[in-house]
Amino acid sequence: MNFLIAFIFTIIFFVLSEFVPNFLFALDGAIYVIFLNIILINISLGVFNLIPVPPLDGSKVLIHFLPYNTKQWFESKQYIFYIVLLFLVFIDINGTSVISHILSPVINGIFNGMSWIVTSIINLFV
């Protein structure tokens, strides 16, 4: 759902910037910042939730693809994964969490990909 929301707002963002260029920069650029934040926060939440560590949704997807013995081990060691996740989220490196350093390239790649898809579609109609 987060990726869908991000994609819809990316479409709205680029359509507005193409057909109503001054609208996004009204209110000293506040609308521009709001749209970018909505897009980036939703992409970030979508990527974060897909990490295959309990209690995140990615672990619920991963567990269906694991062999039986691995699945049993994975379920029995969930408490360790909670600690690892907390470590990744709360340990700071240069003012940013470890998880941010890991996920930033993925988030930027998804944002750039969505932007390229939407601009390509808009250019077909313009």
C-alpha positions, 0 to 999 in steps of 0.5 A: 500500500505504501508503494501505491500511495507513493506512486499515486503522489508521484503521478500527481506531483509530476502532472502538477509540475508539468501542467501547473508549474507555479502551483508546486512552488506556491507558499514558498515551496511548501507544497513541493516539500509536502509532496516529496515528503509524502512520496519519500516517507511512503517509499521508506515505509514500504522498503522498511516493512519488507526487511525479512526480520520479525516483526516486519512484513518481510519476515512473513513473506520470507517464511513461506519460502524457507525449508521446514527446518529453517522455518522452525529455526527462524521462528524459534530465534525471533527474539534475536531478530528483534534485538538485531532490528533494534540495533540497526534502528537505534545505533547511530553513525554520523547522526544517522541510523545504520538502517538508514545507511543500508536502505537509502540507496534502495529508497533512492533507486525506487524513487528514481525509478518511479520518477522515470516511469511517471515522466515517461508516461507523461511525455507520451501524452505531452 
